[in-house]
Amino acid sequence: MPTTTPNAPPVARRKPATVLAVLIIAAASLGASTASANDGIGSMRAAGMGSVFVGGATANGAIFLNPAGLASVPLYSIEAGYDIGLQDKVSRVSASIADSLTNSSIAAGFAYSYSFSRGEEDGRSDDRRDHDIRLSTAIPLMADKLTVGTTLRYLHHTDGRNAEDEPNRTKGFTFDLGIQGRLSENLAVGITTRNIVHVRRTQEGREVAMGLGLYLSSLHLETVWNIDVDSHPDVEHTLGLGAEFMFQSVTFRAGYTWDSFNTESRMSVGFGYRSDSFGLDMAFRQLLDTADDRYFGVTALLFL
């Protein structure tokens, strides 16, 4: 992958893995009682481009979209954010850390998301509570040429109550696998399989995604073909195209995706800012067929 991306600050500095170790210990303690079933958007940088990151996924966004991207750019970053579906009122708070600086032979990442909403159906509570814990690793097989990665996920989903007025709960483990390769100085390709072990009664179907990332000076383009084999009776194909334009410390983003199963189109826009030690990303997504399905999120990053 190109050694400089919009996700990285102008200068990256090496730090010990103390913060990462603390977060991994936290994940172990949460794992006994928590996890998730959110929509998997994850990174607001990626969301602003239509969440099409596969070929060019890097840093914290790679934990959600292609774990191989963790090892593609040397970076140590911490990210925290909030996003909300403006129609269904599902809110989410999240935090993640990505470290490919401490050890050049292996990169690691951790992410935790908590989604929640309140509702009522037939006189019973229809509250939603989702926890999603992810632990990722990636290894460079060929320096600056080829990386592979995996993400272990634990999901815990609570959605309303059953006929006995007990909470509907489901939980389980699954994992993702990814590979990323650099075909030339400006072109990257990636393939990832997500949710390989299907966790029943969640929104997380088994997926295969293939994408290309093209870097042209200040312009970065991404395209993806996503195949979902579980979420619907028929196989769902999603095609996406995203772009970001960098002007000094500011980045402008846009993306478009088309869903074959629902024949729906979505448009995304985003904004980013980067300094040596701080970053900010915002994203807005709109379903083009109706004004009801809208989404907004913001994340802040620290580069150590």
N, C-alpha and C positions, 0 to 999 in steps of 0.2 A: 504494500500500500504506500502511497506517497507519505513522505515523512512529516509533512505539515498538513494539518486539516483545520477547518474552522472550529473544531471542538477543542483544539489545544490552544493554550495561551502562547504569546510570543516566546516566552522562555519557560522551560520546564525544569524543575529542580528535584533532585533525589531526596526522598525522605524514608525513614525506616517504616516497617510495616506494622507499627503499634496500633494505629487506628483500625486497620484491617483485622488484626487479631481480635480486638475488642468486639467488632461487629460480628465476627464468626462465632464468638462465644455467645453473643446475644441471640444469634440465629438458633443455636442449639437449645437455649432456654425457651424460646418462643415455639420451637417446633412441636413441643408436646401438646400445645393447645391451640395453635393458630395456623393460617395460610390463606388461598384466594381463588376468585373467579372473575377478575376484571377483564377488560377488553385487550389488555396487553400492549397498550400504546407505549407506556414506559417513558421514553425520552421525549421531551418537548422539542428538542432540536429535530428529531426524526418526525414528530407529529406535524411540525410546520411544513414538512416536505411530503406529507401523506403517509408517514410511517413506512417508507419504501426502502429503508436501510437493510441491505443484505450484502451487496458487493462492497459497499464503502462503510459499513458499520464500524464504529470506533468507540473506545472508552466506555462510559456508563451505558450508552444506548445499545452497545453490543450485548450486554447482559440480557436484554429483552429480545433482540432481533437477530443476532448472529454472534454466538459467543467467540468464534474465531477472531473477530475484530478486536477483542481485548488486547491481543499481542501485536496488533498492526502498527500502533503508534506509541512511543514511549511517553507515558503520562501517569500522574498520580492525582486523581480528582475525587472530590466528594460532592454529591448532588442531593438536593432536597427540594420537594415541590408539592404543589396542590393542583388538582384538576377536577372539573365537574361537568357532567352531562346536563345541559341546560333544560332538557325536556324531562328526562326521568329523575333528575335531581340526585343521581348517584355521585357522591363525592369521593375523592381519593387523596390520601396523603402518602408520600413515598420518600424513601431515602436510599441512596446507593453509594458505593465506593468502587473505584477501579484503580488497579495498581499494576502497571507494566514497567515500572522503574526499579523497584527494589531488587528484583531478580530478573535478569535479562533472558533466562532460560524458561521462565514460566510466568504468565500473567494471571491475576486473580481478580475476582469481582464479587460483590455481595449486594443484594437489593431486597428491600422489604416494602410492601405496599399494603395499605389498609383501605378498603372501599366500604362505604356505608350509605344507607338511605333508610327513610322511614315511610311506611305506608300501611294501608288497611284494605283487606279484601274479604267480603262476606262476614264482616264483623270481627275478623281475626287479624292479628298483626301480620303484616307482610314486610317486615323489616328485612333488610339485606345487610349482611356482615361478611366481608371477604378478607382473608389474609393470604398473602402471596410472598413466600420466601424463596429466594434464588441464590445459589452459590455457583459461580462460574470459574472455569480455568481455561487457559489457552496456551498453546505451545507453538513457537516458530519452528517449523520443520526445515525450512530453507530461509536464511536471513533475507529479509525484504522481498521474499518471493511467495512463500506459502505458510499459512498458519492453520491450525485446527483447534477446535474448542468444544467444550460441553458445559451445559448448565443443568444442575440438579434443582428441581422445584418441589416445594411442598405447598399444597393447596388446602385451604379449609374454608368451605362455603356454607353459609347459613342464609336461607331464603324462605321467609314466611313460616307458617305452621301447618301441620297436617290435620286430619280429621279428629285426632285425639288431642288437638291443641298443643302438640309438642313441636319444637323447632325442627324444620327440615334441614338436616346437616349432611354434608358429604365432605370427605377429606381423602387425601392420597398423595403419593409421590409420582412424579413424571420427570422426564429430562429432555433436553434439546441437544442436538449435535450440529456442528457447523464447520465449514471449510472456506477459506478465503485465499485467493491467489492474485498475484499481480502480473498481468499480461504484458504491461509496458510501463513506462514512467507515469503515464496519465490514465491508465485503464486498469480497473480491478474487477474481479468477478467473485461471486460468493454463492454457496448453496447451503441451506440449512433445513433440518427436519425438526419440527417443534412438537412438544407434547407426545412423544413417541409411545408412552404408556397412557392410554386414555383414562382420565378420571371421570367417572360417571356423574351425570347430573350437574355438570359445570358447562360453561360456555367455551371451554378450551378444547377444541377439536384437534385431531392430528393433522399436521400441515407439512407441506414441502414448499419451500420458497427458493427461487433462483433470481439473482440480480446482478446488474452491472453498475459500476461507479466510474464516472468520467470526470477528470480534473483538468480544467482549461483555465490556467492562470487564476483569476478571481471568481470563476464560475465553476460550480460543482453540480453535476447532474447524476441522478440515480433513477434506475428503472427496475421493476420487479414483476415477477409472475408468481403468484401464490396459489397453491392448490390445497383446499380444505376437504378432507375425505370423510369427516365425521359429523360436522355440525348440522348437516341437512341430509335428507334422503338421497339427493343427487350430489355429485361432486361439485364443489363451488370453486370457480376460478376468479381470482382478483388480479387485475392488471393495474400497475401504478407507475407514475412518472413524477419525479420531484426535482427541484432545483434550489440552489442557494447562491446568492451573489454577495461577495465580500467586498466591503469598502472600508479599508483601514480596520478599525475595531468593531465595526457594525456589520451585521449580516441580515439580508432579507431573504425570505424563503417562501416557496409556494409548492403545492402538490396537487395531483389529481389521481383518483382511483375509481375503477369501475368494477362492480360486483356482478358476476354473471348470473348467480342464483336469484337474487332479488332485482336484477336489472336496475341497480341504483348507482348513481355517480356522486362522488364527494369531492369537494374542493377544500384545500387547506392553505392557510397562510401563517407565516411565523416571522419572528424577529429575534435576533441574538446580539449580544454584546460580549466582548472578550477584552480582558486586561491581563497583565502578567499573573495575577493571583485570583481574579474573580471573573465569573461569567453569569449571564442572565439569558434565559430563553423563554419565549412566550409563543403559544400556538392557538389558533382558532380553526375549527373544522365545521363545515356546513354540508348537510345533505342537499343536493341541488334540486331534487324532485319535490321537496317540501321544506318549509322553514322551521318545522318542529324539531328536527334532529340537529342539535348544535352542541358544540363541545368547546371548552376553553381550559387552558392550563398554563402554569408558570413554574419554572424551576430556577434555582440559584445554584451556582457551582463555586467551589473553592479548589484552586490548583496549588498543590503543596510541593 
